[in-house]
Amino acid sequence: MLGAGILGSCTALELADRGERVCLFERNADPISEASLYNEGKIHLGFVYAADPTFRTAERMIWGAVRFMDVLARWIPSRTLSVLSTRPFDYVVHRETMVPIPDIEAHFRRVGMAIDQLIPSKTEAVALDPSRPTWRRLSGAELAQRYDPGVILAAYETCELAIDTLGLAEPIRAAVRSHPNIDLITHARVVTVKDRSGGCFEVHFESEGRSQAESFAGVVNALWTNRPHLDRKYGLPPEKPCYIRHKLGVNLNMDPVPSEIPCFTVSLGPFGDAVVYPSGRVYLSWYPVCMVGTNRTGGETDWDVVLGQVDQEQIQRETVEAMTRICPAIGTCGLGRSTRTSVNGGSIFAPGQSDIDDRQSELHERLDYGFHGRGTFLSVDTSKFTLGPAMAIKAADHLTALLGRRT
Ligand SMILES: Cc1cc2nc3c(=O)[nH]c(=O)nc-3n(C[C@H](O)[C@H](O)[C@H](O)COP(=O)(O)OP(=O)(O)OC[C@H]3O[C@@H](n4cnc5c(N)ncnc54)[C@H](O)[C@@H]3O)c2cc1C
């Protein structure tokens, strides 16, 4: 297993539970240390994909969200998962929205119908707030209480949640480290994979300044943005051109939890999000400031280099300012009430060639079903954190079948 993000860690745990011996390679000191750690943790129900006319992206997100908690509950107590969940999200429509309000509402109606159809009993195990209607438009007075009506044209409460990824990382790491069938090899940068006789593979990696290699009957490439690079080195051409974006988030840690700041996503276009976790951490992201680079070549990304090249103070200041223009409570609580601040993020892999402000961009669709490979070499595109646990079970199923094992 190459890469110990949400996909690699959950696939390793699933295969190990099925009795396979799994070797999990990770270049950092811990599992869950890159995109799966520093993303905002929204468990998408498809509301944000109003620019995808096929609706298949929303359906796919619901498919992942339905399975998200259930799969993780195989290794983490449900109680731990539920205390990490946020309040539900508002979707607020910016005056420069790419999709007009009637079309957004038509999309929300479809999301509502799909949720009712795909999640008939909204039990606790499902990643949504069952006490909320699927979506509801706020009155003008409600909107003005939370947002600036000069910038925000309409606002909707939804039942969509996020999970605190920093809190989730710990129990996943513990499950991986304690599983008797998993050999976790950290500080190990995978360099290439080569075919060996009998359908086996040799994984070449660098660890402690030394080049090493080990042989395996099957390989799962779960390296996320470095996945296409490794595939190419192995001799597996990419199925489609890819577009990698480097995106940051600003974290303000507040005590007590700022109940006056809602969790919200600004629709629809290159705008932003605010997430308030139960720990008091507030995550803010403003796309024009926080999207700090792209990589269209599919070459290897070193996240530390990306982070080292940005002015973190400026990003923090400009993001807080931009988000305060939308939700004044952010400025009121702001930096003054935060005990600690940090800026971090990760890379986002998606098929396509243009950015989110292009309505035709493939970023508005996550339809790629995510698996390709050769023999028992399987390369998996997680697509979203929301889909990580469900994709892990599929990856384990695929590999088990390819290896000729019974599930
Ligand atoms: C800022 C941001 C916000 C996001 N918000 C959301 C959201 O709210 N909801 C959502 O559903 N999705 C979100 N995403 C997308 C989500 O983070 C990813 O889809 C998901 O985390 C990918 O999981 P993964 O396991 O494939 O990747 P990762 O977590 O990146 O795991 C890949 C692992 O491979 C390791 N690795 C890489 N190269 C090598 C190598 N050569 N050798 C050894 N190890 C290597 C990395 O260190 C890493 O641990 C967001 C992404 C970002 C960056």
The ligand as an SDF file (V2000), in Angstrom:
LIG
                    3D

 53 58  0  0  0  0  0  0  0  0999 V2000
   -7.4680   22.4660    1.4410 C   0  0  0  0  0  0  0  0  0  0  0  0
   -8.2770   21.2570    1.0710 C   0  0  0  0  0  0  0  0  0  0  0  0
   -9.6000   21.1730    1.4590 C   0  0  0  0  0  0  0  0  0  0  0  0
  -10.3470   20.0450    1.1200 C   0  0  0  0  0  0  0  0  0  0  0  0
  -11.6140   19.9300    1.5990 N   0  0  0  0  0  0  0  0  0  0  0  0
  -12.2990   18.7920    1.4030 C   0  0  0  0  0  0  0  0  0  0  0  0
  -13.5700   18.6120    2.0150 C   0  0  0  0  0  0  0  0  0  0  0  0
  -14.0350   19.4560    2.7720 O   0  0  0  0  0  0  0  0  0  0  0  0
  -14.2400   17.4530    1.7650 N   0  0  0  0  0  0  0  0  0  0  0  0
  -13.7550   16.4960    0.9440 C   0  0  0  0  0  0  0  0  0  0  0  0
  -14.4570   15.5050    0.7390 O   0  0  0  0  0  0  0  0  0  0  0  0
  -12.5240   16.6050    0.3770 N   0  0  0  0  0  0  0  0  0  0  0  0
  -11.7790   17.7230    0.6070 C   0  0  0  0  0  0  0  0  0  0  0  0
  -10.5380   17.8610    0.0750 N   0  0  0  0  0  0  0  0  0  0  0  0
   -9.9810   16.7590   -0.7200 C   0  0  0  0  0  0  0  0  0  0  0  0
   -9.4050   15.6850    0.2290 C   0  0  0  0  0  0  0  0  0  0  0  0
   -8.4910   16.2540    1.1290 O   0  0  0  0  0  0  0  0  0  0  0  0
   -8.7170   14.5790   -0.5600 C   0  0  0  0  0  0  0  0  0  0  0  0
   -9.5940   14.1140   -1.5670 O   0  0  0  0  0  0  0  0  0  0  0  0
   -8.3600   13.3850    0.3150 C   0  0  0  0  0  0  0  0  0  0  0  0
   -7.8070   13.7750    1.5470 O   0  0  0  0  0  0  0  0  0  0  0  0
   -7.3620   12.5080   -0.4420 C   0  0  0  0  0  0  0  0  0  0  0  0
   -7.0300   11.4280    0.3860 O   0  0  0  0  0  0  0  0  0  0  0  0
   -5.8040   10.5200    0.0040 P   0  0  0  0  0  0  0  0  0  0  0  0
   -5.6540    9.4990    1.0440 O   0  0  0  0  0  0  0  0  0  0  0  0
   -5.9590   10.0760   -1.4060 O   0  0  0  0  0  0  0  0  0  0  0  0
   -4.5710   11.5610   -0.0180 O   0  0  0  0  0  0  0  0  0  0  0  0
   -3.5200   11.9990    1.1340 P   0  0  0  0  0  0  0  0  0  0  0  0
   -4.1640   12.2150    2.4240 O   0  0  0  0  0  0  0  0  0  0  0  0
   -2.6950   13.1090    0.5650 O   0  0  0  0  0  0  0  0  0  0  0  0
   -2.6370   10.6940    1.2580 O   0  0  0  0  0  0  0  0  0  0  0  0
   -1.5820   10.3900    0.3700 C   0  0  0  0  0  0  0  0  0  0  0  0
   -0.3920   10.0230    1.2250 C   0  0  0  0  0  0  0  0  0  0  0  0
    0.6620    9.6240    0.3700 O   0  0  0  0  0  0  0  0  0  0  0  0
    1.8680   10.1300    0.9180 C   0  0  0  0  0  0  0  0  0  0  0  0
    2.8410   10.2370   -0.1700 N   0  0  0  0  0  0  0  0  0  0  0  0
    2.8140   11.0320   -1.2590 C   0  0  0  0  0  0  0  0  0  0  0  0
    3.8660   10.7890   -2.0600 N   0  0  0  0  0  0  0  0  0  0  0  0
    4.5700    9.8070   -1.4670 C   0  0  0  0  0  0  0  0  0  0  0  0
    5.7340    9.0690   -1.8300 C   0  0  0  0  0  0  0  0  0  0  0  0
    6.3990    9.3070   -2.9710 N   0  0  0  0  0  0  0  0  0  0  0  0
    6.1590    8.0890   -0.9960 N   0  0  0  0  0  0  0  0  0  0  0  0
    5.5020    7.7970    0.1640 C   0  0  0  0  0  0  0  0  0  0  0  0
    4.4020    8.4620    0.5520 N   0  0  0  0  0  0  0  0  0  0  0  0
    3.9280    9.4420   -0.2500 C   0  0  0  0  0  0  0  0  0  0  0  0
    1.5110   11.4740    1.4870 C   0  0  0  0  0  0  0  0  0  0  0  0
    2.4290   11.8900    2.4770 O   0  0  0  0  0  0  0  0  0  0  0  0
    0.1190   11.2020    2.0510 C   0  0  0  0  0  0  0  0  0  0  0  0
    0.1490   10.8380    3.4110 O   0  0  0  0  0  0  0  0  0  0  0  0
   -9.7640   19.0000    0.3670 C   0  0  0  0  0  0  0  0  0  0  0  0
   -8.4170   19.0780   -0.0140 C   0  0  0  0  0  0  0  0  0  0  0  0
   -7.6710   20.1880    0.3440 C   0  0  0  0  0  0  0  0  0  0  0  0
   -6.2280   20.2410   -0.0260 C   0  0  0  0  0  0  0  0  0  0  0  0
  1  2  1  0
  2  3  1  0
  2 52  2  0
  3  4  2  0
  4  5  1  0
  4 50  1  0
  5  6  2  0
  6  7  1  0
  6 13  1  0
  7  8  2  0
  7  9  1  0
  9 10  1  0
 10 11  2  0
 10 12  1  0
 12 13  2  0
 13 14  1  0
 14 15  1  0
 14 50  1  0
 15 16  1  0
 16 17  1  0
 16 18  1  0
 18 19  1  0
 18 20  1  0
 20 21  1  0
 20 22  1  0
 22 23  1  0
 23 24  1  0
 24 25  2  0
 24 26  1  0
 24 27  1  0
 27 28  1  0
 28 29  2  0
 28 30  1  0
 28 31  1  0
 31 32  1  0
 32 33  1  0
 33 34  1  0
 33 48  1  0
 34 35  1  0
 35 36  1  0
 35 46  1  0
 36 37  1  0
 36 45  1  0
 37 38  2  0
 38 39  1  0
 39 40  1  0
 39 45  2  0
 40 41  1  0
 40 42  2  0
 42 43  1  0
 43 44  2  0
 44 45  1  0
 46 47  1  0
 46 48  1  0
 48 49  1  0
 50 51  2  0
 51 52  1  0
 52 53  1  0
M  END
$$$$
